[in-house]
Amino acid sequence: MLYITRTQAGTVGLSYISTPCPKVSIVSKLTFQEKQDHYNKIRRSNCLASLRLEGFNTTLTDLEKPLPKMEVVLNRYRNTSH
């Protein structure tokens, strides 16, 4: 398996690891709720990364902020004049 590594000097390289990752066996022991929570966290992280690439300002604390309920967002845009 190839992994991208970064040195302290900032150079990027590839490392080859022939043994399987030990986390694979741990993942199968997770509960359904733990898997859902992990998926949601990664999904949120990916969304924030996409926003940063588009030029929006985001911080790591944005990961922990709860998202607004869909009804609140819909009402906000329904009540605005065009």
C-alpha positions as CSV (number, residue, x, y, z in Angstrom):
1,M,0.0,0.0,0.0
2,L,1.4,3.4,-0.9
3,Y,1.1,6.4,1.5
4,I,1.9,10.0,0.9
5,T,4.3,11.4,3.5
6,R,5.5,14.8,4.3
7,T,8.9,15.5,6.0
8,Q,9.6,18.3,8.4
9,A,11.4,20.2,5.6
10,G,8.1,20.2,3.7
11,T,9.1,17.7,0.9
12,V,6.5,15.1,-0.1
13,G,7.3,11.5,-0.8
14,L,5.7,8.1,-1.1
15,S,6.1,5.3,1.4
16,Y,5.3,1.6,0.8
17,I,3.8,-0.4,3.6
18,S,3.4,-4.1,2.9
19,T,1.5,-5.0,6.1
20,P,-2.2,-4.3,6.3
21,C,-3.3,-1.3,8.4
22,P,-4.2,-2.4,12.0
23,K,-7.3,0.0,11.9
24,V,-9.0,-2.3,9.5
25,S,-9.8,-4.9,12.2
26,I,-11.0,-2.1,14.6
27,V,-13.4,-0.7,12.0
28,S,-15.3,-3.9,11.8
29,K,-15.9,-3.9,15.6
30,L,-17.5,-0.4,15.6
31,T,-21.2,-0.1,16.2
32,F,-23.5,1.2,13.6
33,Q,-23.8,4.6,15.4
34,E,-20.1,5.0,15.7
35,K,-19.7,4.3,11.9
36,Q,-22.5,6.9,11.2
37,D,-20.8,9.5,13.5
38,H,-17.4,8.9,11.7
39,Y,-19.0,9.2,8.3
40,N,-20.8,12.4,9.2
41,K,-17.5,13.9,10.6
42,I,-15.6,13.0,7.5
43,R,-18.4,14.3,5.2
44,R,-18.4,17.6,7.1
45,S,-14.6,17.8,6.9
46,N,-14.7,17.3,3.2
47,C,-17.4,19.9,2.7
48,L,-15.3,22.5,4.6
49,A,-12.3,21.6,2.5
50,S,-14.3,22.2,-0.6
51,L,-15.5,25.5,0.7
52,R,-11.9,26.5,1.4
53,L,-10.9,25.6,-2.1
54,E,-13.7,27.8,-3.4
55,G,-12.3,30.8,-1.4
56,F,-14.6,30.8,1.7
57,N,-13.0,31.3,5.1
58,T,-13.4,28.3,7.3
59,T,-11.8,27.2,10.6
60,L,-11.4,23.9,12.4
61,T,-14.0,25.0,14.9
62,D,-16.6,24.9,12.1
63,L,-16.4,21.1,12.3
64,E,-17.9,21.2,15.8
65,K,-20.7,23.7,15.1
66,P,-24.1,22.1,14.7
67,L,-25.7,22.6,11.3
68,P,-29.0,24.5,11.2
69,K,-32.2,22.5,10.7
70,M,-33.4,22.3,7.2
71,E,-36.7,24.0,8.1
72,V,-34.9,27.0,9.6
73,V,-32.8,27.5,6.4
74,L,-35.9,27.1,4.2
75,N,-37.8,29.7,6.2
76,R,-34.9,32.1,6.0
77,Y,-34.9,32.0,2.2
78,R,-38.7,31.9,1.9
79,N,-38.9,35.2,3.9
80,T,-36.4,37.2,1.8
81,S,-37.5,39.5,-1.0
82,H,-35.9,39.2,-4.4
